[in-house]
Amino acid sequence: MSQTRFQIELEQEEDGRWIAEVTDLPGVMAYGKTRDQALGAAQALALRVLADRLEHGEAVPEQLLNVSFVAA
């Protein structure tokens, strides 16, 4: 079983909000009032995108069975 690791880039906006982006999954970015909220929202969205890809045959299931996230 292979492991897929996704890096999440975090940045605080001028208004205090946090934005988290999963750079390997286009369009997967989320805001939060705190760093942890943004991180959690981005992880949840990334998992939804991966599930959608699996359901539509756009990804090989064996490559996505072990997924982890690393905050940068």
TIMIDREN-750564 format. One record per atom (N, C-alpha, C): residue number from 1; residue in one letter; y, x, z. Coordinates in steps of 0.001 Angstrom, whole numbers, plus 524288, in hexadecimal, padded with zeros to 5 digits. Layout:
N
seq=NUM	type=a	py=Y	px=X	pz=Z
...
***
This chain:
72
seq=1	type=m	py=7FB69	px=8035A	pz=80000
seq=1	type=m	py=80000	px=80000	pz=80000
seq=1	type=m	py=804D0	px=80383	pz=80000
seq=2	type=s	py=80846	px=8027E	pz=7FC71
seq=2	type=s	py=80D13	px=8058A	pz=7FC44
seq=2	type=s	py=81157	px=802DE	pz=7FF79
seq=3	type=q	py=81517	px=805F0	pz=80100
seq=3	type=q	py=8196D	px=803D5	pz=8040D
seq=3	type=q	py=81E5E	px=80413	pz=800CA
seq=4	type=t	py=8215A	px=7FFE5	pz=800E6
seq=4	type=t	py=82663	px=7FFBE	pz=7FE43
seq=4	type=t	py=82A99	px=7FFBD	pz=8026D
seq=5	type=r	py=82E21	px=80383	pz=8021C
seq=5	type=r	py=83258	px=803F4	pz=805FA
seq=5	type=r	py=8378B	px=802F3	pz=80339
seq=6	type=f	py=83A9C	px=7FF8C	pz=8057F
seq=6	type=f	py=83FBA	px=7FE3E	pz=80357
seq=6	type=f	py=843FF	px=80030	pz=806F8
seq=7	type=q	py=847CA	px=802CD	pz=804B6
seq=7	type=q	py=84C44	px=804AC	pz=807C0
seq=7	type=q	py=8507F	px=80079	pz=807AD
seq=8	type=i	py=852D6	px=7FF9D	pz=80C2E
seq=8	type=i	py=85716	px=7FBD7	pz=80CA6
seq=8	type=i	py=85C0E	px=7FED3	pz=80DF9
seq=9	type=e	py=85FF1	px=7FE4B	pz=80A95
seq=9	type=e	py=86500	px=800C0	pz=80B91
seq=9	type=e	py=86872	px=7FCEE	pz=80E8E
seq=10	type=l	py=86AD5	px=7FED4	pz=812AA
seq=10	type=l	py=86E32	px=7FB92	pz=815FA
seq=10	type=l	py=873C4	px=7FDA1	pz=815E2
seq=11	type=e	py=8776A	px=7FA00	pz=815C8
seq=11	type=e	py=87CEC	px=7FB83	pz=815BD
seq=11	type=e	py=88012	px=7F744	pz=81887
seq=12	type=q	py=883EF	px=7F8ED	pz=81B81
seq=12	type=q	py=8874B	px=7F523	pz=81E1E
seq=12	type=q	py=88C30	px=7F450	pz=81AD8
seq=13	type=e	py=88D5F	px=7EF6A	pz=819C1
seq=13	type=e	py=891F4	px=7EDF9	pz=816AF
seq=13	type=e	py=896E4	px=7EE62	pz=81A0D
seq=14	type=e	py=89B59	px=7EE58	pz=81788
seq=14	type=e	py=8A056	px=7EEB9	pz=81A53
seq=14	type=e	py=8A12E	px=7EA35	pz=81E1A
seq=15	type=d	py=89F02	px=7E59D	pz=81CCE
seq=15	type=d	py=89FB3	px=7E111	pz=82034
seq=15	type=d	py=89BC2	px=7E0F2	pz=824B8
seq=16	type=g	py=89882	px=7E500	pz=82528
seq=16	type=g	py=894D6	px=7E561	pz=82976
seq=16	type=g	py=88F4E	px=7E3AA	pz=82830
seq=17	type=r	py=88EA8	px=7E0C2	pz=823EB
seq=17	type=r	py=88963	px=7DF0E	pz=82269
seq=17	type=r	py=88631	px=7E3C0	pz=820A2
seq=18	type=w	py=8811E	px=7E328	pz=820F2
seq=18	type=w	py=87D87	px=7E726	pz=81F0A
seq=18	type=w	py=87AF1	px=7E531	pz=81A12
seq=19	type=i	py=879F9	px=7E8B7	pz=8166A
seq=19	type=i	py=87709	px=7E774	pz=811B7
seq=19	type=i	py=87260	px=7EB1F	pz=81170
seq=20	type=a	py=86DE5	px=7E8E1	pz=81031
seq=20	type=a	py=86914	px=7EBE2	pz=80FA2
seq=20	type=a	py=866F6	px=7EAF1	pz=80A2A
seq=21	type=e	py=8656C	px=7EF30	pz=80788
seq=21	type=e	py=8637B	px=7EEC6	pz=8022E
seq=21	type=e	py=85E5B	px=7F1BD	pz=801A6
seq=22	type=v	py=85A79	px=7EF23	pz=7FF61
seq=22	type=v	py=85583	px=7F1A7	pz=7FE1D
seq=22	type=v	py=85621	px=7F3B8	pz=7F890
seq=23	type=t	py=8570D	px=7F8BB	pz=7F811
seq=23	type=t	py=8589A	px=7FB08	pz=7F310
seq=23	type=t	py=85467	px=7FAB4	pz=7EEDB
seq=24	type=d	py=84F6B	px=7FA88	pz=7F059
seq=24	type=d	py=84B3B	px=7FA4C	pz=7EC73
seq=24	type=d	py=84A0F	px=7F4C6	pz=7EA87
seq=25	type=l	py=84CA2	px=7F0EC	pz=7ECC7
seq=25	type=l	py=84BEB	px=7EB81	pz=7EB23
seq=25	type=l	py=8513A	px=7E94C	pz=7E986
seq=26	type=p	py=85260	px=7E95F	pz=7E47E
seq=26	type=p	py=85788	px=7E793	pz=7E2A4
seq=26	type=p	py=858F4	px=7E22B	pz=7E4BE
seq=27	type=g	py=85DB5	px=7E1B9	pz=7E6AD
seq=27	type=g	py=85FAD	px=7DCC4	pz=7E89B
seq=27	type=g	py=85E5B	px=7DB97	pz=7EE3D
seq=28	type=v	py=85B56	px=7DEFA	pz=7F0C0
seq=28	type=v	py=859E1	px=7DDF8	pz=7F62D
seq=28	type=v	py=85DEB	px=7E082	pz=7F9BF
seq=29	type=m	py=861A1	px=7DD50	pz=7FB5F
seq=29	type=m	py=86596	px=7DF05	pz=7FF1E
seq=29	type=m	py=86713	px=7DA64	pz=80277
seq=30	type=a	py=86879	px=7DB94	pz=8074C
seq=30	type=a	py=869B3	px=7D764	pz=80AF3
seq=30	type=a	py=86DDE	px=7D932	pz=80ECB
seq=31	type=y	py=87105	px=7D576	pz=81083
seq=31	type=y	py=8750B	px=7D681	pz=81465
seq=31	type=y	py=87345	px=7D4AA	pz=819C3
seq=32	type=g	py=8759D	px=7D6E4	pz=81DCA
seq=32	type=g	py=874B3	px=7D52A	pz=82317
seq=32	type=g	py=87953	px=7D685	pz=8267E
seq=33	type=k	py=879F2	px=7D3A6	pz=82ACC
seq=33	type=k	py=87E2D	px=7D4D4	pz=82E7B
seq=33	type=k	py=87D30	px=7DA02	pz=83134
seq=34	type=t	py=87825	px=7DB4C	pz=831CA
seq=34	type=t	py=876AA	px=7E03F	pz=8343C
seq=34	type=t	py=87327	px=7E346	pz=8307D
seq=35	type=r	py=8726B	px=7E83B	pz=831BE
seq=35	type=r	py=86EFE	px=7EB8E	pz=82E91
seq=35	type=r	py=86978	px=7E94E	pz=82E85
seq=36	type=d	py=86794	px=7E7A7	pz=8330A
seq=36	type=d	py=8624D	px=7E590	pz=8336C
seq=36	type=d	py=861A3	px=7E077	pz=83066
seq=37	type=q	py=8659D	px=7DD2B	pz=8306E
seq=37	type=q	py=86551	px=7D844	pz=82D78
seq=37	type=q	py=86502	px=7D960	pz=827A0
seq=38	type=a	py=8682B	px=7DCFD	pz=825C4
seq=38	type=a	py=86819	px=7DE5D	pz=82033
seq=38	type=a	py=862E1	px=7E0C8	pz=81EB4
seq=39	type=l	py=860E5	px=7E42B	pz=82209
seq=39	type=l	py=85BE9	px=7E6B8	pz=8210B
seq=39	type=l	py=8577B	px=7E2B6	pz=820C6
seq=40	type=g	py=85753	px=7DF31	pz=8247B
seq=40	type=g	py=8534A	px=7DB24	pz=82486
seq=40	type=g	py=8539C	px=7D785	pz=81FDA
seq=41	type=a	py=8585C	px=7D611	pz=81E66
seq=41	type=a	py=85910	px=7D292	pz=819EE
seq=41	type=a	py=85760	px=7D541	pz=814DE
seq=42	type=a	py=8588B	px=7DA45	pz=8144A
seq=42	type=a	py=85701	px=7DD27	pz=80F9B
seq=42	type=a	py=8510F	px=7DDB9	pz=80F52
seq=43	type=q	py=84E93	px=7DEBD	pz=813C5
seq=43	type=q	py=848E0	px=7DF2A	pz=813D6
seq=43	type=q	py=8465D	px=7D9F6	pz=81260
seq=44	type=a	py=84853	px=7D5B4	pz=81487
seq=44	type=a	py=84630	px=7D08C	pz=81357
seq=44	type=a	py=846CF	px=7CF49	pz=80D90
seq=45	type=l	py=84B59	px=7D079	pz=80B5B
seq=45	type=l	py=84C40	px=7CF74	pz=805D1
seq=45	type=l	py=848AF	px=7D2D7	pz=80276
seq=46	type=a	py=84800	px=7D7C2	pz=803EA
seq=46	type=a	py=8448F	px=7DB40	pz=800F4
seq=46	type=a	py=83EF7	px=7D920	pz=800EC
seq=47	type=l	py=83D24	px=7D731	pz=8055A
seq=47	type=l	py=837DF	px=7D503	pz=80595
seq=47	type=l	py=8375E	px=7D025	pz=80229
seq=48	type=r	py=83B7B	px=7CCFF	pz=801F6
seq=48	type=r	py=83B62	px=7C85E	pz=7FE85
seq=48	type=r	py=83B15	px=7CA06	pz=7F8C8
seq=49	type=v	py=83E05	px=7CE0B	pz=7F75A
seq=49	type=v	py=83DFA	px=7CFFF	pz=7F1F5
seq=49	type=v	py=83892	px=7D21F	pz=7F09E
seq=50	type=l	py=83640	px=7D524	pz=7F431
seq=50	type=l	py=8310B	px=7D744	pz=7F338
seq=50	type=l	py=82CFE	px=7D2EB	pz=7F2B8
seq=51	type=a	py=82D58	px=7CEF2	pz=7F604
seq=51	type=a	py=829BA	px=7CA85	pz=7F5B9
seq=51	type=a	py=82A4C	px=7C7B4	pz=7F084
seq=52	type=d	py=82F0F	px=7C701	pz=7EEBB
seq=52	type=d	py=83004	px=7C477	pz=7E9B8
seq=52	type=d	py=82DAA	px=7C7A1	pz=7E53E
seq=53	type=r	py=82E3B	px=7CCC4	pz=7E576
seq=53	type=r	py=82BF5	px=7D027	pz=7E16D
seq=53	type=r	py=82609	px=7CFC0	pz=7E160
seq=54	type=l	py=823AB	px=7CF93	pz=7E5EF
seq=54	type=l	py=81DFE	px=7CF00	pz=7E63B
seq=54	type=l	py=81C3C	px=7C9CB	pz=7E3F1
seq=55	type=e	py=81EF2	px=7C5A2	pz=7E558
seq=55	type=e	py=81D8A	px=7C06B	pz=7E379
seq=55	type=e	py=81DF4	px=7BFF0	pz=7DD90
seq=56	type=h	py=82191	px=7C2D1	pz=7DB45
seq=56	type=h	py=82277	px=7C273	pz=7D5A6
seq=56	type=h	py=81FF5	px=7C6E7	pz=7D28E
seq=57	type=g	py=81C89	px=7C9E5	pz=7D514
seq=57	type=g	py=819B4	px=7CE03	pz=7D264
seq=57	type=g	py=81D08	px=7D298	pz=7D0A8
seq=58	type=e	py=82180	px=7D35D	pz=7D32C
seq=58	type=e	py=8250E	px=7D79A	pz=7D1B1
seq=58	type=e	py=82414	px=7DC98	pz=7D4C4
seq=59	type=a	py=82056	px=7DC78	pz=7D859
seq=59	type=a	py=81F2D	px=7E111	pz=7DB84
seq=59	type=a	py=8194F	px=7E15E	pz=7DC5D
seq=60	type=v	py=8176E	px=7E61C	pz=7DD11
seq=60	type=v	py=811E6	px=7E6EA	pz=7DE23
seq=60	type=v	py=81115	px=7E62C	pz=7E3FF
seq=61	type=p	py=80DF6	px=7E25E	pz=7E59F
seq=61	type=p	py=80D54	px=7E134	pz=7EB37
seq=61	type=p	py=80BCC	px=7E5E7	pz=7EE89
seq=62	type=e	py=80867	px=7E958	pz=7EC97
seq=62	type=e	py=806AC	px=7EDD0	pz=7EFAD
seq=62	type=e	py=80B31	px=7F15A	pz=7F134
seq=63	type=q	py=80F3E	px=7F17A	pz=7EE06
seq=63	type=q	py=813B3	px=7F4EC	pz=7EF2A
seq=63	type=q	py=81759	px=7F291	pz=7F332
seq=64	type=l	py=816DF	px=7EDA9	pz=7F460
seq=64	type=l	py=81AA1	px=7EB1E	pz=7F7CB
seq=64	type=l	py=81843	px=7E944	pz=7FCF0
seq=65	type=l	py=81384	px=7EAAF	pz=7FE0C
seq=65	type=l	py=81100	px=7E8CC	pz=802CA
seq=65	type=l	py=81310	px=7EB6B	pz=807B9
seq=66	type=n	py=8151F	px=7F012	pz=80754
seq=66	type=n	py=8170D	px=7F2E5	pz=80BDF
seq=66	type=n	py=81CB6	px=7F46E	pz=80ACC
seq=67	type=v	py=82054	px=7F17B	pz=80CE2
seq=67	type=v	py=825E1	px=7F232	pz=80BD2
seq=67	type=v	py=828AC	px=7F3BE	pz=810DC
seq=68	type=s	py=82C2D	px=7F78C	pz=81081
seq=68	type=s	py=82F63	px=7F8EF	pz=81505
seq=68	type=s	py=834FD	px=7F9B7	pz=81342
seq=69	type=f	py=83886	px=7F954	pz=8170D
seq=69	type=f	py=83E12	px=7F9F5	pz=81606
seq=69	type=f	py=84035	px=7FE4E	pz=81960
seq=70	type=v	py=843E7	px=80147	pz=8172D
seq=70	type=v	py=84667	px=80585	pz=81A01
seq=70	type=v	py=84C42	px=804DE	pz=8196B
seq=71	type=a	py=84F09	px=80462	pz=81DBD
seq=71	type=a	py=854BC	px=803F5	pz=81D90
seq=71	type=a	py=8570C	px=8095A	pz=81CBD
seq=72	type=a	py=85A97	px=809A0	pz=81908
seq=72	type=a	py=85D0B	px=80EAB	pz=817DC
seq=72	type=a	py=86219	px=80F51	pz=81ACF
***
